[in-house]
Amino acid sequence: MEIDSEKYIKNFILDSVRELIQIFSLIICLIAPTIVNLAGIIKTLLGDGSPTIENAKYYYLMTSGNWTMGCLIAVYALFHVIRKSNKEKIYNKGNIYHNKPYWWYWMCSNILGYEKCNLILVPIYTQYKLILRDTFEKYPFEESVFPQKEYQINVERKMNEINPNSKDVNLIMQDTYPISCKQIPSNFKTNTTIWVKRDFSRFGERVYSKELVDTIVEEIRKLSDGVTLNVFSTTNPKNTFEIVKKAISLAERGNVKHVNVFQQNSDGERTFANKPHRVM
């Protein structure tokens, strides 16, 4: 899937205005003392006398230099202003596609202090990375957005007849939208394949299906140790979260060695990209 660089950058800026302003503010805090020569200003205010108990901290700040003072101001702003203001905010807001690199998510969590992240409108391979690596402390889901409903789940299995001992397994999960065989890249079609399908009355219906999650978890746990799982999925974020946590994010207790997630194209026949994203 080709990416329009100009559109991607514009979308990234629109989706990250708050964080970009915060980073720019930290840069200003860092360089401002050098620009205004804060050390010189303090020296003028203190005069040439020896430090006293009352002005000792300002004297030693002056002697530490402008760059040191800039670092101290930036650290104070980060921990006492920015991280404090982000703590209760939910990252990823608005009706926009949150297609951002993983390192940016990591920075927003570990540096800027976001603890909660919305997974709606996030590319599915990025969802897997965020969930598997516990990048954020919480991934909130509103029950009104993903109401729980019961559905019949159908499972189909096809073995790899060319190489029965292959450790590559396709897991095709049909949830919000249907998936057809022609949407799967041709060089993966001969793999052992497990189709898990949720019956639905209309396309685009986002619901939490415990039956779907439980069935997929059971199918993954049946696989032999050391498999590479090729994921082709239209699961919504709530179901994705439950599947990853219950069947894949098991550390050394799991049987899955690697996970490749294929991103679906947004136009045409909505085929899956030939090149996967390795998330584990």
N, C-alpha and C positions, 0 to 999 in steps of 0.2 A: 504494500500500500504506500503510494507516494505521499509525501508530506509537503504541503505548501509552506515554505519557510516563513514567508512574510505573514501569512495568516496565523501560523503557529506562534510566532513572536508576539503578534498583536493580541491573540487570545491569552497567551501567558501573562502579558502585562495587565490586561483587563482583569484577569483572575487573581492577580497577585499584588494589587495596588497597595493594600494595607502592609503587607510584608516588605515590599520594596521601599515604602516610606520609612518603615522601621529600620531597615538596613541603612538607608541613606542617612537617617538621623544618627545612627551609631558612628557612621563615617564622619559626620559633622562634629560629633562629640570628640572624636579622636584627633581631628586635625585643627579644630578651632583654637586650642591654646597656642599652637605654633603660629597660626595666621595672625592672631592678635598679640602674640608675645606675652602670654599670661605671666610667665616668670618675671619678665621685666616690669609688668604692672604691679605685681606683688612686691617686688624689690623697691619700687618707687614709694609704695604705700608704707612699707616697713621702715624705710630709711636705711642708713648704714650702721645702725646700732646692733648690738648682740641680741640673739633671740632670748625672749623671756618666756615664762610659763604660759602667759596668755597668748603669745603669738608663735609659739614653737612649731605648731603643726603647719602654719602657713610658711614659716621659714624653711622647713624641710621640704615642703611641697615645691617651693621656689627653687631650691638647690637640686631637686630631682630632675628638673628640666621640663620643657613643654610637652615632649612626647610621653613622658611618664604620667604627667597630669592628664593628658588626653586619654591615655589607656584607663586611668582610674575613673575618669568621668564616664567613659563609654561603658565600663563594667558596672558602675552604679546605675546608669540608665537602663542597661540590659536587665539586671536582676531586680531592680526596685520599681521600674516603670513598665518596660516592654513585656517581660515574662509574666509579671503580675497581671497585666491587662489581658494577656492571651490565655491565661490559665483556664478560665471558664468559657472561652470562645470555642465554637465548633469550626474547625478548619474545613474549607471547601463549602462555600455558601453561594447561592445564586444559581440561576438556570443557565449554566455554561458548562461546556465539556472540560473537565479538569485533567487535561492531558499535560502533566508536568513530570519531569524526570524524578526518579526515586531519590536522588541526592538532595533535591529541593525539599521533598517531604521530610527527609531525615533532618535537614537543617531547621525546618519550621518546628519540628518536635523537640529536638535536642538542644538547639540554640535559642530559638525564639520562644520556646516554652508552651506550645500548643499541646494539650493533653487529649483532646477529642477531635476525631476526624470523620467527616461524612464520606461514605463510599459511593453514593449515588452519582452517576455521570463520570465515574472514574474508569479508565480502561481496565478491562478485567485482569490483564497480566499485572498491572500496578496494584490492583486489589489484592491479588495473591501475595505479592511482595510485602505489602503493608501488614497483612494479617500474619503471614508466616514469621516475619521478623519483629512482630510486636512493636512497630515503629511508634505508634501512639498508644496511650494507656486504655482508651475507650473508643469504640466505634458505635455510636448510638443509632438505634433504629426506631422510628416511630411506628407503633402498632397500626395506626391509621393508614400509613403508607404501605405496609406489608401485612395486611390482615391474614390470620391463619385460616386456611381452608383445607378440607380433605379432598384428595383426588386419587384416582386410580393410577398406579405407576406400572409401566410396562418395561420389561428388560429383554434385550436381544443380545446374543453373543455370537461372534464369528471368530474362529481360530485362524491363526496364520498357517496356511497349508504349505507355504513355500519354506518357511523356517519355523517349525513348531517350537523350537527352544529359544526363540528370540525373547529378550527381556523388554522389548518395546511394546507397550499396550496403549491403544487409543481408548480414551474415555470420552464418549460423546453424550453430553447432558442437555437434553431438550427441556427447557423450562418456559421462559417468557415467549420465545419464538421457536418455530420448528427448525430442524436441521435436516438437510437432505444429503445423500451420499455425494452428489455432484459438487457440494460446497467444500468437501474435504480435499486437500492437496493430493494429487495422484500418487506421489511417491510414499504416501502414508497409508494408502487404502488396503495394502496387503497385510498390514499389522493385525495382530489379535485385537479385536474391537468389541467394546462393551457399549451398547446403546441403552441409555436410561431415559425414558420419555414420560413426561407428565401429561395426562390428558387435560385439555382445557377447552373451554367453550369459545374463547376468542383470543386472538393474538395480542400480545402486549400487556397481558394481565399480570401484574406484579403481586404475588402472594407468597406467604411463607408456607411451605409444604413440608411438614415433618416427615410424611411418608417418602417424599422424594429424597430428603436428606438422609434418612435412615437407610433407604435402599442403596444409595450411592456409597455410603459409609460401609455397608455390608459387602458390596461388590469389591471395593478397594481392599478391604481386609482379607478377602478370599484369595487375592493375588499372591504369587510367590514372592519371596524376599528378593530385594535388589532390582525391582522393576523400574523402568523409566516410563512415567505416565505422560502421555500426550493428551492434553486437555483441549477439547473443542466444546464450548459451552455457551448457552444463553441463560444461565442462572442469574437471578437478580442478586444484588449485594447481600441481602439477608441470608438467602440460601447458600450463597458462596461462602460467607463467613462461617456458617455452621459446618459446611462440608470440610473446609480447610482445617478448622479447629478440631473436628472430631475424627478426621480420617488421614490428614497429611501432617499436621503440626504436632507430631508425637515424638520428636527427637529420635533417640535410638530405639524406641519401642515400635516404630513404624516399619512397614515393609517396603515403602517407596524410597528409592535412592535418589531419583531425579524427577523433577516436574517441569515439563515444557508446556507453556500456555500459548495458544494460537489466537491472535487477534482477528476478529471478523471485520471485513470491509463494510463500510457504511452505505455503499451504493451498488447498483447493478444486482447481480444474483447473490450478493452478500457472502461471497466465498471467503474462506479463511486464508490468511497469508501463508505462503510457502515456508517462510522462516519463522520459527517459534521464538518465544522469550523464555529463556531458562530462569526460573524463579527459585529453584532449589536443586 
